[in-house]
Amino acid sequence: MKIIFASFVLVFAFFMIHSCKDKKEQEALEARETKATFYIDETVMPVMEDQVSVFESEREAKVTLVPKAETEILAMVQNQESGLLVMSRVLTEGEQRAFTNKKIVPKITQIAIDGIALIVNTKSNDTVIDLQNIVDFMQGKSVPLIKGLVFDNPNSSTINHMKTLASVKDIDGKNVFALKTSNEVIKYISENDGYIGVVGVNWMTQPMPDMQKYTDAVRVLGVKNVKTMPNSAEYYKPSQVNLAEGFYPLVRKIYMLNYEGARGLGTGFATFVAGEVGQKIILKSGLAPVRLELREVKVRKEIDNQK
């Protein structure tokens, strides 16, 4: 009798343990399907907020966006603190090694084509600039027309992109310096002539209402594409067509990176952003979508009445 009772207890305990395990796994699955936290390169935060607003209005789900500088995101990846990212580049083999060791294959989705805008005070006479002048200034050379370059964050993707472009590891903290946010850069440039601000295009195309007076006081420079079109005399602004066609030199791709290792809301949200509705939101934001055809409309002052 004791043996039968003991066997019953063991079977019951085994059943309860597995029942609790199954319950936890089910709860984890439900959490993945209804909640997701993305760590976002802060240079594209405005358009991603629009994406979340529409996405959540269409389904019962909660997507949390956490804006971070690129270097901060990479540090979190190394510590495996996050598997859902939005960045202006993909991870290197070394950066994603912690996930690779777990046999996690990433799901990488390109969602937009972005640009880095160079902005000046509207009091400035300059409307265009040669990209080589920016490179020279970052390398410590004297460029009479530039008092200083102002970045959004010392760890941001914009400063990393420009350092790579100029082939420099360290920068002169006196003439090339960073504030804390893109909005601070826009405000600084609106109040200081002679400086060039470096921000993501999205912050100029989708300013917050309280920033409108500052964005109205700055202008985006046209940039000569010495990188891929060295013989061209044309200057290009970061319009959607110029971004998509590669005419604007400071262009970069925006990716959604999923290292969760399991299907969940992160996958669903990436599918939404890459789909028709999400790409229309990208189009409205001023960035270039990757899955919608762009048309450039030219308005003529005079109408040709000839048939």
C-alpha positions as CSV (number, residue, x, y, z in Angstrom):
1,M,0.0,0.0,0.0
2,K,2.8,2.3,0.9
3,I,4.5,1.6,-2.4
4,I,1.3,2.4,-4.3
5,F,0.8,5.6,-2.4
6,A,4.5,6.6,-3.0
7,S,4.1,5.9,-6.7
8,F,1.0,8.0,-6.8
9,V,2.8,10.9,-5.1
10,L,5.6,10.7,-7.6
11,V,3.3,10.6,-10.6
12,F,1.3,13.5,-9.2
13,A,4.5,15.6,-8.5
14,F,5.7,14.8,-12.0
15,F,2.4,15.9,-13.5
16,M,2.4,19.1,-11.4
17,I,6.0,20.0,-12.4
18,H,5.3,19.6,-16.1
19,S,2.0,21.3,-15.8
20,C,3.7,24.4,-14.2
21,K,6.4,24.2,-16.9
22,D,3.8,24.1,-19.7
23,K,2.0,27.0,-18.1
24,K,5.1,29.1,-17.9
25,E,6.0,28.3,-21.5
26,Q,2.4,29.2,-22.6
27,E,2.6,32.5,-20.6
28,A,6.0,33.2,-22.2
29,L,4.6,32.5,-25.7
30,E,1.6,34.7,-25.1
31,A,3.9,37.5,-23.8
32,R,6.0,37.3,-27.0
33,E,2.9,37.5,-29.2
34,T,1.4,40.5,-27.4
35,K,4.4,42.5,-26.2
36,A,7.7,43.5,-27.7
37,T,10.5,46.0,-26.8
38,F,12.6,47.4,-29.6
39,Y,15.8,49.4,-29.0
40,I,15.8,52.1,-31.6
41,D,18.6,54.1,-33.1
42,E,17.4,57.5,-31.9
43,T,18.1,59.2,-35.2
44,V,14.9,57.4,-36.7
45,M,12.7,57.6,-33.6
46,P,10.0,59.9,-35.0
47,V,9.1,57.6,-37.9
48,M,9.1,54.5,-35.6
49,E,6.7,56.2,-33.2
50,D,4.3,56.7,-36.1
51,Q,4.7,53.0,-37.0
52,V,3.8,51.9,-33.5
53,S,0.8,54.3,-33.3
54,V,-0.8,52.8,-36.4
55,F,0.3,49.2,-35.6
56,E,-1.3,49.3,-32.1
57,S,-4.5,50.9,-33.4
58,E,-5.1,47.8,-35.6
59,R,-4.5,45.0,-33.0
60,E,-4.3,44.2,-29.3
61,A,-0.5,44.5,-28.9
62,K,2.0,46.6,-27.1
63,V,5.3,47.7,-28.7
64,T,7.7,49.7,-26.6
65,L,10.3,51.8,-28.2
66,V,13.5,52.6,-26.3
67,P,15.7,55.2,-28.1
68,K,19.4,54.7,-27.7
69,A,22.6,55.8,-29.3
70,E,24.2,53.2,-31.6
71,T,27.1,52.5,-29.2
72,E,24.7,51.9,-26.3
73,I,22.7,49.5,-28.4
74,L,25.8,47.5,-29.3
75,A,26.7,47.3,-25.6
76,M,23.3,45.9,-24.8
77,V,23.7,43.3,-27.7
78,Q,27.0,42.2,-26.2
79,N,25.3,41.6,-22.9
80,Q,22.3,39.9,-24.6
81,E,19.9,42.4,-23.0
82,S,18.0,42.9,-26.2
83,G,17.2,40.9,-29.3
84,L,15.0,43.4,-31.2
85,L,16.7,46.4,-32.7
86,V,16.3,49.1,-35.3
87,M,19.7,50.3,-36.6
88,S,21.3,52.1,-39.6
89,R,23.4,49.0,-40.3
90,V,23.5,45.3,-39.6
91,L,25.7,43.7,-36.9
92,T,29.2,42.4,-37.7
93,E,30.0,38.7,-37.0
94,G,31.8,39.7,-33.8
95,E,28.9,41.9,-32.5
96,Q,26.4,39.1,-32.9
97,R,28.6,36.3,-31.7
98,A,26.7,35.9,-28.4
99,F,23.5,35.1,-30.4
100,T,25.4,32.9,-33.0
101,N,26.8,30.8,-30.1
102,K,23.1,30.1,-29.2
103,K,22.5,29.0,-32.8
104,I,20.1,32.0,-33.2
105,V,19.7,33.0,-36.9
106,P,18.7,36.7,-37.1
107,K,15.8,37.9,-39.2
108,I,16.9,41.1,-40.9
109,T,14.5,43.3,-42.7
110,Q,15.4,46.5,-44.5
111,I,12.6,49.0,-44.0
112,A,13.9,52.4,-45.2
113,I,16.6,54.5,-46.8
114,D,17.7,57.3,-44.5
115,G,20.1,60.2,-44.9
116,I,22.3,62.3,-42.6
117,A,21.3,66.0,-43.0
118,L,23.8,68.8,-42.7
119,I,22.1,71.9,-41.4
120,V,23.0,75.6,-41.0
121,N,21.4,78.7,-39.6
122,T,19.2,80.5,-42.2
123,K,21.3,83.6,-41.7
124,S,24.1,81.8,-43.4
125,N,24.7,82.6,-47.1
126,D,25.6,79.0,-47.8
127,T,23.1,76.7,-49.3
128,V,25.5,73.9,-50.5
129,I,28.7,72.3,-49.4
130,D,31.3,70.0,-50.8
131,L,31.4,66.8,-48.8
132,Q,35.2,66.9,-49.0
133,N,35.1,70.0,-46.8
134,I,33.4,68.1,-44.1
135,V,35.9,65.2,-44.4
136,D,38.8,67.7,-44.2
137,F,37.4,69.4,-41.1
138,M,36.9,66.1,-39.3
139,Q,40.5,65.3,-40.1
140,G,41.6,68.4,-38.4
141,K,42.3,70.5,-41.4
142,S,41.3,74.2,-41.6
143,V,38.1,75.0,-43.5
144,P,37.5,78.7,-43.3
145,L,33.7,78.6,-43.8
146,I,33.2,76.1,-40.9
147,K,33.4,77.1,-37.3
148,G,32.5,73.7,-36.0
149,L,30.5,70.5,-36.5
150,V,27.8,69.7,-34.0
151,F,26.5,66.1,-33.6
152,D,23.5,64.7,-31.7
153,N,25.4,62.4,-29.3
154,P,29.0,61.3,-28.8
155,N,27.9,57.6,-29.3
156,S,25.4,58.1,-32.1
157,S,25.3,56.4,-35.5
158,T,25.7,59.8,-37.2
159,I,29.1,60.5,-35.6
160,N,30.2,56.9,-36.2
161,H,29.2,57.1,-39.8
162,M,31.1,60.4,-40.3
163,K,34.2,59.1,-38.5
164,T,34.2,56.1,-40.8
165,L,33.7,58.3,-43.9
166,A,36.6,60.6,-42.8
167,S,38.8,57.6,-41.7
168,V,39.4,59.0,-38.2
169,K,39.2,57.3,-34.9
170,D,39.4,60.4,-32.7
171,I,38.0,63.9,-33.3
172,D,38.9,67.3,-32.1
173,G,36.5,67.9,-29.2
174,K,36.8,71.6,-29.5
175,N,35.7,72.1,-33.1
176,V,33.8,68.8,-33.6
177,F,31.6,68.1,-30.6
178,A,28.3,66.5,-29.6
179,L,25.4,67.5,-27.6
180,K,22.8,65.0,-26.2
181,T,19.9,64.9,-28.7
182,S,19.0,65.8,-32.2
183,N,16.6,68.5,-31.0
184,E,19.5,70.1,-29.1
185,V,21.5,70.2,-32.3
186,I,18.7,71.8,-34.2
187,K,18.2,74.4,-31.5
188,Y,21.9,75.1,-31.3
189,I,22.3,75.7,-35.0
190,S,19.2,77.9,-35.1
191,E,20.9,80.2,-32.6
192,N,24.5,80.0,-33.8
193,D,25.7,81.0,-37.3
194,G,28.8,79.4,-38.9
195,Y,28.3,76.0,-37.4
196,I,27.0,72.9,-39.2
197,G,24.7,70.5,-37.5
198,V,24.7,66.8,-38.3
199,V,21.3,65.0,-37.7
200,G,19.2,62.3,-39.1
201,V,16.9,63.5,-41.9
202,N,13.8,62.3,-40.0
203,W,14.3,65.0,-37.3
204,M,14.0,67.7,-40.0
205,T,11.1,66.2,-41.9
206,Q,9.0,65.4,-38.8
207,P,9.8,68.0,-36.1
208,M,7.8,68.0,-32.9
209,P,5.4,71.0,-32.6
210,D,7.6,72.7,-29.9
211,M,10.6,72.4,-32.3
212,Q,9.0,74.0,-35.3
213,K,10.3,77.5,-34.6
214,Y,13.9,76.1,-34.4
215,T,13.6,74.0,-37.6
216,D,12.2,77.0,-39.4
217,A,15.4,78.9,-38.4
218,V,17.7,76.3,-40.1
219,R,18.2,75.0,-43.6
220,V,19.4,71.7,-45.0
221,L,22.4,72.0,-47.2
222,G,22.8,70.5,-50.6
223,V,25.9,68.2,-50.7
224,K,28.3,67.6,-53.6
225,N,28.6,63.8,-54.0
226,V,32.4,63.4,-54.2
227,K,32.0,59.8,-52.9
228,T,30.3,58.1,-55.8
229,M,30.1,60.9,-58.4
230,P,33.5,62.7,-58.2
231,N,33.2,64.3,-61.6
232,S,29.7,65.7,-61.1
233,A,29.2,69.4,-60.3
234,E,25.8,68.8,-58.9
235,Y,24.7,69.3,-55.3
236,Y,22.0,67.1,-53.9
237,K,19.6,67.5,-51.0
238,P,18.3,64.5,-49.0
239,S,15.0,64.3,-50.9
240,Q,13.3,60.9,-51.1
241,V,14.2,60.5,-54.7
242,N,17.9,61.4,-54.1
243,L,18.0,59.0,-51.2
244,A,16.5,56.2,-53.1
245,E,18.6,56.7,-56.2
246,G,21.8,57.2,-54.3
247,F,22.5,60.7,-55.5
248,Y,22.7,62.1,-52.0
249,P,26.1,61.0,-50.6
250,L,25.3,60.7,-46.9
251,V,22.8,57.9,-47.3
252,R,22.3,54.8,-45.2
253,K,19.9,51.9,-44.9
254,I,17.6,51.3,-41.9
255,Y,17.1,47.7,-40.7
256,M,14.9,45.9,-38.2
257,L,17.0,43.2,-36.6
258,N,15.3,40.3,-34.8
259,Y,17.6,38.1,-32.6
260,E,14.7,36.7,-30.4
261,G,15.2,33.2,-31.7
262,A,11.5,32.6,-31.7
263,R,8.4,33.9,-33.5
264,G,6.6,36.6,-31.7
265,L,5.3,40.2,-31.9
266,G,8.7,41.4,-33.0
267,T,8.3,39.4,-36.2
268,G,4.8,40.7,-36.7
269,F,5.8,44.3,-36.2
270,A,8.7,44.0,-38.7
271,T,6.3,42.4,-41.2
272,F,3.9,45.4,-40.7
273,V,6.7,48.0,-41.2
274,A,7.9,46.3,-44.3
275,G,4.4,45.9,-45.7
276,E,2.3,48.3,-47.7
277,V,0.9,50.4,-44.7
278,G,4.3,50.6,-43.0
279,Q,6.0,51.6,-46.2
280,K,3.4,54.4,-46.7
281,I,4.3,55.7,-43.2
282,I,7.9,55.7,-44.2
283,L,7.0,57.6,-47.4
284,K,5.0,60.2,-45.4
285,S,7.9,60.6,-42.9
286,G,10.3,62.0,-45.6
287,L,12.5,58.9,-45.7
288,A,12.6,56.7,-48.8
289,P,10.7,53.4,-48.6
290,V,12.3,50.3,-50.0
291,R,9.1,48.7,-51.4
292,L,7.2,51.6,-52.9
293,E,7.9,53.3,-56.2
294,L,8.8,57.0,-55.9
295,R,7.7,59.6,-58.3
296,E,9.2,63.1,-58.5
297,V,6.7,65.7,-59.5
298,K,8.0,68.8,-61.2
299,V,5.8,71.9,-61.3
300,R,6.1,74.3,-64.3
301,K,5.3,77.9,-64.0
302,E,3.8,78.0,-67.4
303,I,1.3,75.5,-68.9
304,D,1.9,74.4,-72.4
305,N,-1.4,74.8,-74.2
306,Q,-0.3,73.1,-77.4
307,K,-2.0,69.8,-78.1
